[in-house]
Amino acid sequence: MFPSTSPETGRDPWADGAPDGPAGPAGGPAPGPRPAPDDDAGSRRERGPRRFRKGGQPRRSEDDDVEPDEEPIEPVEIRRPLSLTVAGFAALLGVGLVLGAQTAGPGHRLPFAIIVFGVQLLFVLAWTMAMRPPALLLVALTSGVVAAAADVAAVQTGVAGLAPLGFVALGGFLIGVLGQLVRRVDRVRVTDSLGTTLLIVVGVVAFATLITLSRIPAGTQAITVCLVATGVALTVARLTDAVLAWPRLAPQVPRGAAGVVVGAMVGTLTSALLGSYLVGFTPTSAALIGLVTAATAVLADLAVGYAEAGRLMAGEPPTMWIARHMQGPLGGFALAAPAAYAMCVLFL
């Protein structure tokens, strides 16, 4: 009799191609329960396939963290009474210097030198209190002495030129730096004070170039044209900021581009009108030197505003209110004075 079992019984089902690894029971392990589907996968299937952007990057899911946007910087408020006050100060400063220049004459330049020295003292006070260099008192005293020495050199030298003023500026700068090196407290910050000391010393010497310019033929007329253009440009720029400070150049600076442009244009137009009445000038030549000095003055005034905003953003405490707002017009006239001298020598 033949067995009732099938001939395949007992034969290894994996004999032809047995897999690697230990052999299990004949029947094989019982199939276990399948793992539950991932919740994320399920939710992703419910959401549908991920869409791709045009650039090829997948669309950011809702679960991803979104980086917070940067906080917008609130623009500084523009105070109209302050702008009007600064405009009035610029106008008074220009009128004083122009009238002082009319008193200058051959052998009679002492009154103009006294007026220039008063403006230099205002410059020293405003800029030292605003910039706060190390050894503030030493820098202020040194700058005052340099101002007096520059005025004397501009009046007493035999030949009118800028060489004596350059030597005075160099000597004052060296004295200011050496004075800070002697003091142990200020020696640490002497590197930071180099630029401040140089700026203040050069600023007071720049005003002395007006005295030197008054000794050159046609120099008094050039001073009138340039200082009138400078005063008008600074005044109109500040008045425009009080009315329409647009567009804002920076949120931290309470100035507008319209004031800078309109001030320079009106100053140039005023100088051209003066040139048609003054001897030795034409409207074209007067407009040329007026444009240079007016643009230089309004840009220097604007740069002072940016510097003040930078100090406030750096965390430095605000300085004296009067000194901070006198700094711009004084800096504009200080930079316009050597520009007037250069234009007079080169084009007249």
Order of alpha helices (4+ residues) and beta strands (2+ residues): alpha-alpha-alpha-alpha-alpha-alpha-alpha-alpha-beta-beta-alpha-alpha-alpha
